[in-house]
């Protein structure tokens, strides 16, 4: 019988001061669309080095707002790496634009300048009007943004960073090589608001448009009113008046969640330091298991360590991924697969047909995420590594 606590692959860390911050918001005059929204945006911009931050209710909404702000629409297309969560590609389709899937590096699963250019060539050869590309900082590893930025400039397209795995990495969020960077504050991410997302950008017009789009496309800015008769009286704007110049969505983040975000944001560096420490422990203890079990190659430093992913040679180990996941679960250790390549999903297969993306396939065939979250102890990490070593020895016997 298992006596040790179950270790999920990830979980939130909520402390007493987080609870107190939420309780204070619940007792305030505003549960939503109040002052904590702007306070969270200001603090998030400062934490990431961004000029502007726009909060919304999910990482998916953040990606959708960024895609809309770039005017992606039916008749356009955007490049998306095949190894990412569904939302990166879905946000493009939600604008009416098409997706061109790019292959990734087989060791890191990151979009590279070479795989971006190959996707651009393939898409444009098929007559697609590619206007943007989404660079995904998978697992917390950072894409070669300078290289991707140069490739995007040559191609005349805009870049968006899917940085949902990379909050806390120096420079990520400042959008130095991109139009915008998108973050998630889902419970398993670097900080938690329950559900939530943020878009950072250096472009004031993009930020203003995203703020309108997250609230049904509605604006109360008198300078932009088109109806001078209904909007004004005696040259003064009517206090109740608003206009909708384009359709938007209800993507607002309520004050009560911004309160949690503000509290969590103060702990970002502490959480990140703890993740780095656990990753270093894993790196040391798993090294003897190579090449059958080895950590995913480091593509960047610094690294966000959102996920700790190992590559497993399942045939050499004499098992399958499903059996290893079950064996780990029986030992009280959770694991997960991040992600199934998007071009394999039934919706995208029906829309774009069968694609050959060998880098994504090779990465997917070997990847497994093992527990990594700030509340883990050193003993927890040692237990996971020791269990993997024991299971590998048992399988090889």
Secondary structure, DSSP 8 states (H G I E B T S, - for coil): ---S--B-S------HHHHHHHHHHHTSS-SSSSHHHHHHHHHHHHHHT-SEEEEES-HHHHHHHHHHHTT--TTEEEEEESSS-HHHHHHHHTTT-EEEEE---TTT----HHHHHHHHHHHHHTT-EEEEEEEE-GGG----HHHHHHHHHHHT-EEEEE-TT-TTSTTTTS-SSSSEEEEE-BTTSSS--BS-EEEEES-HHHHHHHHHHTBTTEE--GGG-S-HHHHEETTEE-TT--EESS---B----HHHHHHHHHHHTTHHHHHHHHHHHHHHHHHHHGGGTTTEEE-----SS---S-EEEEE-HHHHTS-HHHHHHHHHHTTB-EE-----GGGSHHHHHHH-----HHHHHHHHHEEEE---TT--HHHHHHHHHHHHHHHHHHH-
